[in-house]
Amino acid sequence: MLLKALTQADASGAMKKKLVQILVKRFTLTVAAACELVALDEEAYGYRPRKPEEEDRIVYDEITRLLEEDKTRTFEQCCKMLQTIHPGWPRKQIKRLWGEKKLYLQRARTRKRATAIIHHTPTVERVQRPGASWRLGCSMLPGNDPSWVLFMIDEADGMPLNATYGQGIPGSEDVINLLINATAENGAPRKIILAGKPPFNAREITVWVWEQKIALQTLSMGKPENDAAFTALEAKVSHALEATGFTTASSKEEPLNAWLTGTMAMA
């Protein structure tokens, strides 16, 4: 009876639209539910249903394909090309994936990083440990050219598996490069254990690990036992590398490889 009276009194539908706005804003109803409650057609209210989104993986693969063809493409260029090929794909979803997956990192870089030199040890025969658990760490070493070493060891027996080094401050890209090389040289791990501190706590590292379908354990540095464990491990690695002459050698690949291929375990 009330709806019938409201329909007769509000021929233009202005009052019904106002009621829908109140129901949505104050009572958190959906537009569809509010329109049904006041007997107002959604088209008359002017509501445009959200475009259905394609599965994220399909959109992500398409964006990646465009960037592989030309890494200099910007978001606007990729979005325009995708919506030309797939008119139903909403810009909002494309932009969300562009940001969440850090796809802009795949573009050609025009700025030089702060680190002066970044090295990875030459490809040599590495210990094969597919399905192992890796613990990653970072040791800062003194010397004529102060340097850092990112390393990974087998969590089961402390065997050094792979490492990379450079000068300056290591970043998330250095960690990802090490993971990529180690996966190819040592075999894909079952789990990766990281410290919840720079450079390991960057989002892009987490995304990379998840995309490889590898289990990730990030240990909080707010717990004294975790902090102490990583500090002790990094100190052991630093001492072992200094014993190989790494800090004083002009060419550091040889002493680093000597440590990686040696028999000393870090357990």
Secondary structure, 3 states (H helix, E strand, C coil): CHHHHHHHHCCCCHHHHHHHHHHHHHHCCCHHHHHHHCCCCHHHHCCCCCCCCCCHHHHHHHHHHHHHHCCCCCHHHHHHHHHHHCCCCCHHHHHHHHHHCCHHHHCCCCCCCCCCCEEECCCCCCCCCCCCEEEEEEEEECCCCCEEEEEEEECCCCCEEEEEEEECCCCHHHHHHHHHHHHHHHCCCCEEEEECCCCCCCHHHHHHHHHCCCEEEEECCCCHHHHHHHHHHHHHHHHHHHHCCCCCCCCCHHHHHHHHCCCCCCC
